[in-house]
Amino acid sequence: MAKTVPQSHQCSECGWRAPKWLGRCPQCQAWGSIAEVGVSATHGATAPVNPAQPITEVSLAAAASLGSGVGELDRVLGGGITPGSVVLLAGEPGVGKSTLLLEVASRWARAGRRTLYASAEESAAQVRLRAERTHAVVDELYLAAENDLGAILGHIEELSPQLLVLDSVQTVQVPGVDTTPGGVAQVKEVTAALVRVAKQRAMPVLLIGHVTKEGTVAGPRTLEHLVDVVLNFEGEPHSSLRLLRAAKNRFGPADEVGCFELTEDGIREVADPSGLFTALHAEPAPGTCLSISLAGRRPLLTEIQALVAPSAAPMPRRVTHGVESGRVAMLLAVLQRRAGVKLHNKEVYVSTVGGARLIDPASDLAAAIAVASAACDQSFARPVVAIGEIGLSGELRRVPGVERRLAEAARLGFQVALVPPGCGGRVGALRAVEVTTVANALAVLGLRKKTDPERPQLSVVEQAG
């Protein structure tokens, strides 16, 4: 009978097993992903440490979340930080990850809860300097400049903190693992050890993670599976706006968004960010239209601007910023084919205001109206909010959350909104006008070329005035 060779090594990327270490996985071709795993000689049953119990008798007190002191972070986490949870915050260099978590650590410490901030990249003096600048110096906030996992665990044993912040998980090393810091085995071992400590002590752990040039979290893919929450911190280099998005959340919704503003004195919460995505005009300007997009469950007022200019080139330019270029190309084709807006010999530029990035199809109608307004060089008598997805035949389709969008528009003081069929009515002083097609929307707004000899009937915007 052939002797069975124990499969003592496993690939952290695809799970392939081997009896010995290999530099490259033969199955997924990943380098440095094979590490030794414990192999048990028997698979017999053992007595459980914690016996199973009916779900009705499980206490919810241990999972009650605690407010971090940063309202926008609590919104994304689903109400606060859960004891024993491990949260991974990832983002590009310079986006403000360390500044945000230092602010969270200081507010947590101000509540009388001992906090340990372990920095594996900066010295304690450098962290103190940033804390002075952001007014985050608190007595209950302890700093430790360590990149050795054993030393960090020693600080945890000595201080017994109620929150641990580690900056960053890719720079911490385990002496017994023969790979460089940031390697697959190192990151996996560090994260697994911190997860065990977090669960044993019911201590929340906030980890800062690096990202690759593709925008994904650096290290093994299993890192995102080990932690409880994965947050992405995003922002344009030329803009002070920062958005916090949840990619994974075991304790709340994974579609919520938090808004922050990065200033010279640190980071500031933006509870009502609608004003950041709009521009103030002294008088209505051609080529602008407003829409209400949904970032998670939060309605945000966004402004889309368009510029249409003649072009002598055989292939006129189409430039977009903050809006998907493919989506804009489709809208231009629909406008020319279904609404008679001639754009084949025009350059078209479409952009959002304030660094907003629109992926919500509900902004299709606003983008189309902005382009048509720029092509006709006409503005509206007063601001109009346009909500709706446009199909290839030019029809308007319903989008989710119309009630929330209209309620936000009414709260901001708007009086006219264009919506798909079945969504009309009044919300306070706001009048929601139903339009069936993009051509119908342009006719309702009274958009026309200046060379047209006949003036169409009075638009709803003029009627509202």
Disulfide bonds with the S-S distance in Angstrom:
none
